[in-house]
Amino acid sequence: MKTNHKPLFAHIAMFMACAFWGLMAPIGKFAMNNGIDGITLVSFRVFGGAILFWITSLFVPKEDIPRKDIFKLAGAALFGLVLNQCGFTIGLSYTSPGNASIMTTSMPIFAMILAFLILKEPITKQKVSGVAIGCIGALILILTSAAATDIKVGNFKGDLMCLMAQLSFAFYLSIFTPLIRKYSIFTINKWMFFWANFWVLPLTGKHLIAIQWSAVPLSTWLGILYVVFLGTFVCYIFTMFAQQTLRPTVISSYNYVQPTIAVTVSIIMGMGVFKWSQLFALCLIVCGVWLVSKSKSKRDMEKIKE
């Protein structure tokens, strides 16, 4: 009897993607503490991602994409890559890896709010409760960072930038989901990373030239390689594979792997500490996201009426 192992591999791929993202926070923080800054790491990420996805696109079936969609992907790149990666990476340079990763779990809450404002998704008491609980958790985390005198606990500015990165990505999903579903992940990402370079590099070119590259240690280069290859290229592919098999609610449940690994590794590396207030904030955000994800969508309600 033939066994279908695709669901198992999809679960493994999604877990590995979230694990790599979780490790990316302390590794990226280490690189930014040893020779480079947040702007530099973002530049490497968008430039390296563009090279890898364009090379890979040569070995997969080619898709014809209208010129108008190519230009629409410039907007998708701005919100889905540039503002998201700049907010998270530069925010990470200020705050702790644990706080930065915890903030990533708030994205479904922003997605629900924007779905109501833009896509006219219905608002239910369950959704409102989820948003309120999640926002309280994020507020506790930010206020804890604001009162902290040690960056290992967190930083108000950094936490806020990481939170804004999730808002940017949620806006990208709300506006550009119909577009990104038309094409394969390789087609979408080769063009999004192409446009991301046009947004980022003109602003960071002089900054990159001014860096003393000969003084950057090998360990930092290895950290950059990890962020570009595993944290960006491989994670995008793993997520694509998982999305072909697993339901969105199952995929969203893996979001909590990322902060768990980031917090654990950052504590081991001496980059962070974990207080009870942070654990309480994380629990509130997790509960809020769970309530939002379990609420019925507009499509679900239309099916019930039918």
Backbone torsions as a table, in degrees:
resi	resn	phi	psi	omega
1	MET	NA	130.0	-176.6
2	LYS	-79.9	131.2	-179.0
3	THR	-104.7	134.7	178.4
4	ASN	-91.5	109.5	-178.0
5	HIS	-93.0	1.3	-175.0
6	LYS	-60.0	-44.3	177.7
7	PRO	-59.3	-39.7	179.0
8	LEU	-62.8	-46.8	179.8
9	PHE	-64.6	-32.9	178.4
10	ALA	-65.6	-42.0	177.6
11	HIS	-64.2	-42.3	179.2
12	ILE	-63.2	-42.9	-179.3
13	ALA	-62.6	-42.6	-178.8
14	MET	-68.3	-39.2	178.2
15	PHE	-64.5	-43.3	-179.4
16	MET	-65.1	-38.7	178.4
17	ALA	-60.9	-47.1	-179.8
18	CYS	-68.1	-34.0	177.8
19	ALA	-66.7	-43.1	178.0
20	PHE	-63.3	-40.1	177.3
21	TRP	-65.6	-37.2	177.3
22	GLY	-63.9	-40.7	177.9
23	LEU	-70.9	-25.5	-177.4
24	MET	-64.3	-30.1	-179.0
25	ALA	-64.6	-55.3	178.5
26	PRO	-68.8	-35.0	179.3
27	ILE	-68.0	-43.3	177.1
28	GLY	-64.3	-38.7	176.7
29	LYS	-62.1	-41.8	177.7
30	PHE	-60.3	-44.8	-179.7
31	ALA	-62.8	-39.1	-178.6
32	MET	-75.8	-14.1	174.4
33	ASN	-91.2	-4.9	-173.2
34	ASN	-137.3	62.9	169.0
35	GLY	118.3	-21.7	179.5
36	ILE	-132.1	171.1	176.8
37	ASP	-121.5	-177.3	-175.7
38	GLY	-62.3	-42.1	179.4
39	ILE	-60.3	-42.2	-179.9
40	THR	-63.7	-43.7	-179.3
41	LEU	-65.2	-39.8	176.1
42	VAL	-61.6	-42.3	-179.9
43	SER	-60.9	-44.6	177.7
44	PHE	-63.6	-37.9	-176.8
45	ARG	-66.7	-46.3	-178.2
46	VAL	-72.7	-36.8	179.8
47	PHE	-71.0	-45.6	178.9
48	GLY	-65.2	-40.3	178.1
49	GLY	-62.6	-40.0	179.1
50	ALA	-62.4	-46.0	-179.8
51	ILE	-61.0	-46.9	-176.3
52	LEU	-66.1	-42.5	-178.6
53	PHE	-73.1	-33.6	177.4
54	TRP	-70.4	-37.6	176.0
55	ILE	-65.3	-44.4	-179.5
56	THR	-63.7	-34.8	-178.4
57	SER	-63.0	-18.9	177.9
58	LEU	-72.7	-17.6	-174.7
59	PHE	-112.1	8.1	176.8
60	VAL	-120.8	161.2	179.3
61	PRO	-54.3	132.3	-177.6
62	LYS	-79.7	139.7	178.3
63	GLU	-114.1	134.9	174.2
64	ASP	-82.4	128.5	-178.0
65	ILE	-126.8	125.2	-178.9
66	PRO	-59.9	152.0	-178.5
67	ARG	-60.3	-36.9	-179.2
68	LYS	-62.8	-35.9	178.6
69	ASP	-72.4	-33.2	177.2
70	ILE	-61.3	-41.6	179.6
71	PHE	-73.9	-30.5	174.8
72	LYS	-64.1	-32.4	179.3
73	LEU	-68.3	-15.5	173.4
74	ALA	-66.1	-39.8	175.9
75	GLY	-69.1	-39.2	177.3
76	ALA	-62.0	-39.3	179.2
77	ALA	-65.3	-35.8	-178.8
78	LEU	-62.8	-47.2	-176.2
79	PHE	-88.0	-37.0	-175.7
80	GLY	-82.1	-24.7	-178.4
81	LEU	-119.3	-58.6	-169.5
82	VAL	-64.9	-60.6	-177.8
83	LEU	-66.0	-36.0	179.3
84	ASN	-66.6	-50.3	-177.7
85	GLN	-71.9	-38.2	177.4
86	CYS	-64.0	-44.6	-179.9
87	GLY	-62.0	-46.6	-178.1
88	PHE	-70.3	-48.3	-174.4
89	THR	-68.3	-46.2	179.4
90	ILE	-69.2	-37.1	175.0
91	GLY	-61.8	-39.3	177.3
92	LEU	-62.2	-32.0	180.0
93	SER	-66.7	-20.7	179.4
94	TYR	-97.1	-40.5	-172.5
95	THR	-103.4	-174.5	-178.9
96	SER	-83.5	152.5	177.6
97	PRO	-58.6	-35.3	179.3
98	GLY	-64.2	-48.3	179.1
99	ASN	-62.2	-41.9	180.0
100	ALA	-60.2	-41.9	-179.3
101	SER	-72.0	-37.2	177.6
102	ILE	-61.7	-39.0	-179.8
103	MET	-62.5	-28.2	-179.0
104	THR	-65.7	-23.3	-179.1
105	THR	-73.5	-10.0	-177.2
106	SER	-82.8	-6.9	-173.7
107	MET	-57.4	-43.3	178.6
108	PRO	-59.0	-28.6	178.6
109	ILE	-68.0	-45.6	176.3
110	PHE	-63.0	-38.4	-179.6
111	ALA	-61.9	-39.1	178.7
112	MET	-66.5	-43.1	-179.9
113	ILE	-62.3	-45.6	-179.8
114	LEU	-69.2	-33.3	176.9
115	ALA	-62.9	-35.3	176.3
116	PHE	-69.5	-44.2	-176.3
117	LEU	-74.5	-37.8	-172.7
118	ILE	-100.8	-47.2	-174.5
119	LEU	-96.0	0.4	178.4
120	LYS	60.4	33.4	174.1
121	GLU	-66.0	143.7	-178.0
122	PRO	-68.1	147.2	176.4
123	ILE	-102.9	125.5	178.0
124	THR	-113.8	165.8	177.7
125	LYS	-60.5	-35.4	-180.0
126	GLN	-65.1	-41.6	178.8
127	LYS	-66.0	-44.3	179.3
128	VAL	-60.8	-42.7	178.7
129	SER	-62.6	-42.2	179.6
130	GLY	-63.2	-43.9	178.8
131	VAL	-63.2	-44.5	-178.9
132	ALA	-61.9	-45.9	-179.3
133	ILE	-64.7	-44.2	179.6
134	GLY	-63.8	-40.1	178.8
135	CYS	-65.7	-37.0	176.9
136	ILE	-63.2	-42.0	177.9
137	GLY	-61.2	-45.4	178.6
138	ALA	-64.2	-38.5	179.9
139	LEU	-65.4	-40.5	177.9
140	ILE	-61.7	-43.0	-179.3
141	LEU	-64.0	-43.2	-179.5
142	ILE	-66.6	-43.0	-179.9
143	LEU	-67.4	-33.6	175.1
144	THR	-62.8	-41.4	178.3
145	SER	-67.7	-38.3	-179.0
146	ALA	-63.6	-32.8	-178.9
147	ALA	-87.3	-9.1	-176.1
148	ALA	-79.0	145.9	175.1
149	THR	-106.1	-4.5	-178.9
150	ASP	-116.4	127.3	-179.1
151	ILE	-63.6	-20.9	178.5
152	LYS	-66.0	-24.1	176.2
153	VAL	-81.5	-42.7	179.9
154	GLY	154.2	175.8	-179.5
155	ASN	-143.5	131.0	-176.0
156	PHE	-57.3	-49.4	-178.5
157	LYS	-62.5	-44.0	-179.1
158	GLY	-65.6	-43.2	178.1
159	ASP	-60.7	-42.6	-178.4
160	LEU	-65.2	-40.0	178.4
161	MET	-65.4	-40.3	177.3
162	CYS	-64.6	-36.2	178.0
163	LEU	-67.7	-41.5	178.7
164	MET	-66.3	-28.8	176.3
165	ALA	-63.1	-38.4	178.3
166	GLN	-69.7	-36.0	175.8
167	LEU	-62.5	-42.2	179.2
168	SER	-61.7	-44.1	-178.5
169	PHE	-69.0	-36.0	177.3
170	ALA	-64.3	-38.7	177.0
171	PHE	-64.0	-40.5	176.9
172	TYR	-59.2	-44.7	179.8
173	LEU	-66.6	-37.9	-177.9
174	SER	-67.9	-37.1	-174.9
175	ILE	-91.0	-41.0	-167.4
176	PHE	-107.9	5.1	-179.8
177	THR	-57.8	-45.2	178.1
178	PRO	-58.3	-35.3	-179.9
179	LEU	-71.0	-46.2	-174.6
180	ILE	-72.2	-18.5	177.2
181	ARG	-80.3	-10.3	-178.5
182	LYS	-77.8	-21.5	-172.3
183	TYR	-131.5	167.4	179.9
184	SER	-71.8	162.7	-179.3
185	ILE	-61.7	-32.1	-179.3
186	PHE	-72.1	-40.8	177.8
187	THR	-65.0	-46.4	-179.7
188	ILE	-60.5	-48.8	-173.3
189	ASN	-74.8	-31.0	178.4
190	LYS	-65.7	-36.1	178.6
191	TRP	-80.0	-36.1	178.3
192	MET	-66.2	-42.2	178.3
193	PHE	-70.4	-30.6	175.0
194	PHE	-61.0	-49.4	179.8
195	TRP	-69.6	-31.9	179.0
196	ALA	-59.9	-35.8	177.4
197	ASN	-65.6	-35.0	177.4
198	PHE	-69.0	-30.2	176.8
199	TRP	-77.2	-39.3	-169.6
200	VAL	-91.2	-52.3	-169.7
201	LEU	-61.5	-37.5	176.8
202	PRO	-60.5	-27.3	-179.0
203	LEU	-87.7	-21.2	-174.3
204	THR	-113.9	-3.8	-176.1
205	GLY	-55.7	-49.7	-179.3
206	LYS	-64.5	-34.9	179.3
207	HIS	-65.0	-42.7	-179.4
208	LEU	-65.5	-38.7	-179.4
209	ILE	-65.0	-33.0	-175.8
210	ALA	-76.2	-13.9	-177.5
211	ILE	-74.3	139.5	176.8
212	GLN	-82.7	88.4	-173.8
213	TRP	-64.8	-30.6	-179.5
214	SER	-66.8	-20.5	-178.8
215	ALA	-89.9	-5.8	179.9
216	VAL	-76.7	122.1	-176.5
217	PRO	-71.0	161.7	-179.6
218	LEU	-60.3	-38.4	-179.1
219	SER	-60.4	-34.6	178.0
220	THR	-69.3	-41.2	177.6
221	TRP	-61.6	-38.6	177.6
222	LEU	-65.7	-37.9	176.3
223	GLY	-63.9	-41.7	177.5
224	ILE	-63.0	-42.6	178.8
225	LEU	-60.3	-41.1	178.8
226	TYR	-62.4	-47.9	-177.5
227	VAL	-61.5	-42.6	-176.0
228	VAL	-74.2	-49.3	-172.8
229	PHE	-82.0	-55.7	-177.2
230	LEU	-81.9	-48.4	-175.7
231	GLY	-70.3	-17.8	-179.1
232	THR	-117.6	-68.5	-172.1
233	PHE	-63.9	-55.6	-176.3
234	VAL	-65.8	-41.3	-179.5
235	CYS	-62.7	-37.7	178.4
236	TYR	-64.6	-40.1	-179.7
237	ILE	-68.6	-44.5	178.8
238	PHE	-60.1	-42.9	-179.7
239	THR	-64.2	-40.3	178.0
240	MET	-60.0	-45.6	180.0
241	PHE	-61.9	-43.0	-179.0
242	ALA	-65.5	-38.5	-177.3
243	GLN	-66.8	-20.6	179.2
244	GLN	-74.5	-17.8	-174.8
245	THR	-120.6	-42.8	-172.2
246	LEU	-89.6	148.8	176.5
247	ARG	-71.6	151.6	-179.4
248	PRO	-55.3	-36.8	179.9
249	THR	-66.2	-34.5	177.4
250	VAL	-69.1	-43.0	179.8
251	ILE	-62.1	-41.7	-178.1
252	SER	-65.3	-26.3	179.9
253	SER	-67.5	-20.0	179.2
254	TYR	-80.4	-7.1	-179.5
255	ASN	-58.4	-27.0	-174.0
256	TYR	-84.3	-6.1	172.9
257	VAL	-67.4	-39.0	-175.5
258	GLN	-59.7	-55.2	-179.9
259	PRO	-66.7	-31.3	179.0
260	THR	-61.1	-47.2	-179.9
261	ILE	-70.8	-42.0	-178.1
262	ALA	-61.8	-44.6	-179.7
263	VAL	-65.1	-46.3	-178.0
264	THR	-61.3	-48.1	-177.5
265	VAL	-68.8	-38.8	-179.4
266	SER	-65.8	-35.0	176.4
267	ILE	-67.7	-43.5	178.7
268	ILE	-61.3	-39.0	-179.2
269	MET	-81.5	-2.1	179.3
270	GLY	76.9	19.5	-178.5
271	MET	-96.6	-9.3	-176.1
272	GLY	-156.5	164.7	172.5
273	VAL	-129.7	159.9	-178.7
274	PHE	-127.4	115.9	-178.5
275	LYS	-101.1	163.7	180.0
276	TRP	-61.6	-32.2	178.9
277	SER	-65.4	-35.2	177.6
278	GLN	-69.9	-39.4	177.2
279	LEU	-64.0	-41.3	178.7
280	PHE	-63.8	-42.4	178.7
281	ALA	-62.9	-42.4	179.2
282	LEU	-62.6	-42.7	179.2
283	CYS	-61.8	-40.1	178.8
284	LEU	-65.6	-43.1	179.3
285	ILE	-64.0	-43.0	179.1
286	VAL	-61.2	-45.4	178.6
287	CYS	-62.9	-41.3	179.2
288	GLY	-63.3	-44.5	178.9
289	VAL	-64.9	-38.9	-179.9
290	TRP	-62.7	-43.5	179.3
291	LEU	-63.8	-41.6	179.6
292	VAL	-65.5	-44.2	-176.7
293	SER	-68.9	-25.4	-179.6
294	LYS	-86.5	-10.2	-179.4
295	SER	-72.8	153.5	-179.7
296	LYS	-76.1	139.0	176.6
297	SER	-86.6	175.4	178.0
298	LYS	-61.0	-40.0	179.5
299	ARG	-65.4	-39.8	178.4
300	ASP	-62.1	-42.8	-178.8
301	MET	-66.7	-36.6	178.2
302	GLU	-66.0	-36.6	177.6
303	LYS	-65.6	-38.7	179.6
304	ILE	-64.1	-42.4	179.1
305	LYS	-63.3	-39.0	179.6
306	GLU	-66.4	NA	NA
